[in-house]
């Protein structure tokens, strides 16, 4: 029997598809508008139908009856602080198209990934609306307007949870929201943390010697440092990229990496000593931080648990963006494994 088939929407570099493949699924199609990310996806998944373009222009109904799972991470900018949280008013909001894809394909299970901030604060009412539509409590027209019939509804049992990637073996503290839908007769059980008491430290993948092409952005001392109890927090150094504590998971890798927002390695152990110096009343230093270097694309990809042989297409800034936007494959595999063992679906796994 062929493995259960999956379609990856807003696929990016393919972190979700890699995780689902590790859990025994087979990617048969992907949709990605960014040319570099689409090229990277093709490298990771040769032979997969990659639709490079706007998902709004793609009819996915030919896949109906041929696909077990629809997965995807709709653009998170509408719900993130960096994106000003404009929600459904933001043209980048991909959740309506994700719902349309589920409606057209009719999979046994779907998995939608997004920012953790969607479940709290001002974004919470919009999130509850999304859940109500995905779970069939409200009509699809609530998200898609007259693009669907007024009575069209989905029929899924929907659950949502924020997972910390570090709890599942990813050497990075990364909290992401997952929304899982299964057929009414099925049951889904969330994956149990495998590393909750023993997170993988960053030093497992990042050391003093750089891997891959060096990042030329320098690290300098802040003129007016703002201390926190933890030496690796606060605003002690210039730039948005924080120093990495080698004994703990790395901080969340952002899509804005590439310049001084890229996390960095403290090769000479300056960070804890300088923090102690400032707490003791010492004067701020200036200039470059000795021994500091920004992590490379290869190191960022390793911290996301991408395969070491995968190369990313495009300019360096695009490569960092692809890595930062991705779902860590190891975290995706945990969710995919739970989906496969919990739902009990069958799938022909064939292309239309």
Helices and strands as residue ranges (DSSP letters): E 5-9, H 15-22, E 26-32, H 35-44, E 49-52, G 55-57, G 61-63, E 69-72, G 77-79, G 87-89, H 95-105, E 109-115, G 116-119, G 121-123, H 124-134, H 141-144, G 145-147, E 157-164, G 165-168, E 175-182, G 202-204, E 221-226, E 235-237, E 264-266, H 270-279, E 292-294, H 297-303, H 316-325, H 329-343
